[in-house]
Structure formats: structure tokens, C-alpha cells
């Protein structure tokens, strides 16, 4: 009877060791799987965020470049119009009779 009890205890210990080993191995495997899934998930989020930030940066750079080009084009247009107005003004002054020009200058001096 003692021998059977001893064998039973030994068998129970072996069984518990085997169960403990299997449970520990499965726990480690699951933990690694969860870690991999979390790593992949957050890596994808980081990649998406990086792509989004790069796209935003490129859009901001393009917008700034476009604004500078628009500003330069507008400056050129205003300078062109100013040149035309100066030419028109000089032609108008050339068309006025001489005595009106003298009178205009005299009233400006007063």
C-alpha cells in the first residue's frame, strides 16, 4: 500500500511538473504573440503618423512656395501697372497747354 501511495505521489508530481511545463510554455508563447501584435499595431500607427506628418509638411512647403510665387507675380503686376500709370501721367502732362501747366505750378507753390 505504501509503495502504491509512493508511486501515486510520484506520478502526481510528474503530472504536475508536465502540466506546469506546458502551462508555462503556452503562457510564454501567448505573451510573445501579444507582444508581437502590440509591436506591429503601434509600429503601424507610428508609420501612419509619420506619413501623415510628411504629407502635411510637404503641403505646407508647397503652400509657402506657392504664396511666394503669387506674391512675386503680384509685385510684378503692380510694378507693371505703376509703370503704365507713370507713362499715362507723363503723356497727360504733355498734352496740357503751357499756360495751364504754369498755373498749376503756381497754385502748387502757394
VENLINZI-V195829 format. One line per field, one symbol per residue. ss: DSSP state (H for helix, E for strand, C for the rest). phi: phi as a letter, one per 40 degrees, with the letter a starting at -180 (. if undefined). psi: psi as a letter, one per 30 degrees, with the letter a starting at -180 (. if undefined). Layout:
# VENLINZI-V195829
ss: ???
phi: ???
psi: ???
This chain:
# VENLINZI-V195829
ss: CHHHHHHHHHHHHHHHHHHHHHHHHHHHHHHHHHHHHHHHHHHHHHHHHHHHHHHHHHHHHHHHHHHHHHHHHHHHHHHHHHHHHHHHHHHHHHHCCHHHHHHHHHHHHC
phi: .cccccccccccdcccccccccccccccccccccccccdccccccccccccccccccccccccccccccccccccccccccccccccccccccccccccccccccccccc
psi: eeeeeeeeeeeeeeeeeeeeeeeeeeeeeeeeeeeeeeeeefeeeeeeeeeeeeeeeeeeeeeeeeeeeeeeeeeeeeeeeeeeeeeeeeeeeffkleeeeeeeeefef.
